[in-house]
Amino acid sequence: MCGIVGYVGNKNAKDIVIDGLKKLEYRGYDSAGIAIVRDGKLEVKKHVGGIANLENLIGDDPMTSHIAIGHTRWATHGVPSDVNAHPHVSQDGKIAIVHNGIIENYVDLKQELAEKHRIEFKTETDSEVIAQLIGVIYEEKKDLLESVFEAVDRMRGAYAIVAIAEDEPDKMVAVRKDAPLIVGLGKKSNFVASDIPALLKYVKEIYLIENNETVLVTADQVTIFDEDKNKVDREVFHVTWDVDAAEKEGYEHFMLKEIYEQPKGLSETLGRRLDDTGKINLEGISLTREDIEKFSKIYIVACGTAYHAGLVGKYIIERLVKIPVEVDVASEFRYRDPLVDENTLFIAISQSGETLDTLAALREAKKKGARVLSVVNVVGSSVARESDDVFYTWAGPEIAVASTKAYTTQLMCMYMLALYMGLEKGAVTKDYYDGFIRDLKDIPSKMEEFFKKAPQIEELSKTLYNREQVFFIGRGLDSAVSYEGSLKLKEISYINSFAIAAGELKHGTIALMEPGTLVIALACQDFLYEKMVSNIQEIKARGAYVLAVAKEGNEAIAAQSDKMVYIPECRDEIVPLISVVPLQLFAYYVAKKRGCNIDKPKNLAKSVTVE
């Protein structure tokens, strides 16, 4: 959730670290800071608020140094403030650290440091405990690497940490435990960061740091140690993203750019796995008929938008593969003793591949013997590395906190996986399979066609943006999409938004319908169309204002609705790939009209790496 950047090399470190932090702003943060060693002295600058506040604090000071660590904080312990911002410094001013994660036993460590070593803490954060602990150990050992080793042995939790020492101004020491961390390999310079976009401008070769590893980084060398302090050889990972992919390229916001990138992402995700005959190639994933028939149950586990993709996946896999599917929120999965065994296929969905709850659920499933397949966007991420099989989405970097193109490419992976398994098992015919593939190929062009209606949706937003409560309803796959539409509106416009299966309205929620209540109704499933018309009539009778989304040609619903948005005709099963787009655009334009920070909504982070 927090952003970390570190640099040691032959250039001015401050400029590089500040630039890297700006590339991580999408992760969400409430304060920012930087530490350097200049002329033998450790210096720290930090400020609550945006990176611009930090730059104003620094002013014209070049902060000339060849080493720096920087941080954008998303508060977990202690309120957002200057003093709680990172980097944190030891009491003697010799050690500075930046930290992403949570130290679970920080209260015990803090008490021990206060009582035995007379440490006077300035903050309520767990992060300061790390700096003070390393500082106390360093007083005795006078070696940063050894001090970090010992500190790690005494800490419990999930974290990524980078430390520098005033007396060793040529090295950084970084640690990874259940939080993302990479090392960038430059010429006469090396980098540490929590995410690839921070380094795209500078390097394309990186080391992916594994769990429980410690890294010693100098300008000329990177040495990786395992949890037993043995040196580790690591293969270099080549980043294929380019710098432009992480820039706005003329769009006002990353979210709008990423909405319009969806046809390309879908074409890429589909095209990489189809041969000339239309056969799906799972890129090294071996799923034989025997494997598929062995599965008695499939779990799909994810968080947020990825969870909503899993809801669609459940419908499609059960329909095409005829295996029961459960969809779980990752944060709940491992606490209810799930019935998982060697006959279970566990599917983890995560854009970043670093979502800690999803990672923890994955590990629980592996422990119980399940086969683990992940659907991930970030190549080489933790979820990908710990899975038995990986289905990459190939959406490219997604910078806006509100996910759009990752969601639709996750859906595409769900369709392809279901089609492959269904055909392999004999649950679908070859004719059905071929027709489905043809329809999937048509989706990018249909989406491009729909984008011509964006001005219509923007106009709708101008009259509906001031609603303080919105309901989304749908049936079947439309219900699954309604959850995603509601989340998009909620997270970027701050409107109190709810999604509910339309058939559940009469079981309580209809009591909230009154004149003027905005209801967005999805009626894109042909076989459920008449039932949706009936539901709309029910809420219209209570005075609700209905904005309906339906396929071209479904005119009957227009008579029951106040406003209509039509999507291109397509088969029912793949409607979610198109029907979510008007909901994404509506959320975007409403948030824009309300003056919200669209790419970086308050209190949210792109990659949730704490429980």
Secondary structure, DSSP 4 states (H G I P E B T S, - for coil): --EEEEEEESS-HHHHHHHHHHHTGGG--SEEEEEEEETTEEEEEEEES-HHHHHHHHTT-----SEEEEEEE--SSS-S-TTTSSPEE-TTS-EEEEEEEEETTHHHHHHHHHHHH----S-S-HHHHHHHHHHHHHHHH--HHHHHHHHHHH--EEEEEEEEETTEEEEEEEEEESS--EEEE-SSEEEEESSGGGTTTT-SEEEEPPTTEEEEE-SS-EEEE-TTS-EE--PPEEP---GGGGS-TT-SSHHHHHHHTHHHHHHHHHHTTB-TTS-B--TT----HHHHHH-SEEEEEE-HHHHHHHHHHHHHHHHHH---EEEEEHHHHTTS-----TTEEEEEEESSS--HHHHHHHHHHHHTT-EEEEEESSTT-HHHHHSSEEEE-------SSS-SHHHHHHHHHHHHHHHHHHHHHTSS-HHHHHHHHHHHHHHHHHHHHHGGGHHHHHHHHHHHTT-SEEEEEESTHHHHHHHHHHHHHHHHH--EEEEEEGGGGGGTGGGG--TT-EEEEEE--GGGHHHHHHHHHHHHTTT-EEEEEEETT--GGGGG-SEEEEE----GGGTHHHHHHHHHHHHHHHHHHTT--SSS-TT--SS----
